[in-house]
Amino acid sequence: MSYVRVVGALGVVCAAHLPCLAYAQDTARVAPTIRVGGYIQARETYRASTKLTATLNRARLSADGGLTGGFSYRVLVEYAAPATATTPAGVSLRDAYIRWTRRALSVTAGQYKTPFSPEYILSITQVETADRATVVDSMATKRDIGVMAQYTVGPYGTVALGVFNGEGQNRIVNVDSSSLVVGRVAVRPIGFLTVGTNLAAYAGDSTRYGVDANLETGPLLARGEFIWQSRHVAAPVDKGWYGLVGYQVLPWVQLVARQELFERPAITGTVRTVATTGGVNARFAGDRVRVLANYVSRKLGTPGGRTGTVVTQLQVRF
């Protein structure tokens, strides 16, 4: 083959691959990013029965970053307070996922929060009370392993649908071979109001439903949810609700009140919680430091006596 033919052949090959080479060069110039963050919550709790108790309520460390081609990632680990007084706290994996985003569509795979209940989806660092409502803690589907697609319709709302193992976080095997399907639709008909509905179907077991509304205008915040569960066998319906109101009295001070009810008659008629919470939030350093104080009056059982709890918490985000 002559020198001219060789040069001509190379020219054709290069011309055919120029778009790919240009893409590769553009991709190479976009370096992966990483941002380390987290928060610490130190808490003091007073009850008449146990007196004063100090708790490291949560300590979390996260790593977030972007990759090329619309991909991003997140890893979150936590040192959490124990579930019982005799169980020591430990470190566990919370989030570990990869997300691909293209315009209004995103697809997420890994372990993360399922799209059920706005108060559960909201970071605990932003929840206005020391703890989430009992119905949310008890009935909202939590972190799980699976795949989820989400589509954002401009400023008007979002639609999310995911398929998960249904075994919970850090359970890498789907032991019963069935799946958990979770979906959420949130609509913003006007700028200060969002209404939503949730559905979580456990194959062959039960289905959970939820409706919610969130209103924010000026210094006023009002949010509420109603969640219930219908089992696939004849059984009473588990259900509960909460309503929360917050008012910004100063740019850095918010007053909060919440009323809630939770019933699980399918388990026992005595599992009934009625609680009233009143509190104040003070934020400093650009919302990176929050001091919170709550008084919770709670009645357990039917009938049941009331207990009072005072919670103070210092939170630092970094």
Summary of the structure (lengths in Angstrom):
residues: 318
radius of gyration: 24.5
end to end distance: 65.6
largest distance: 98.9
contacts: 922
relative contact order: 0.12
helix: 14%
strand: 58%
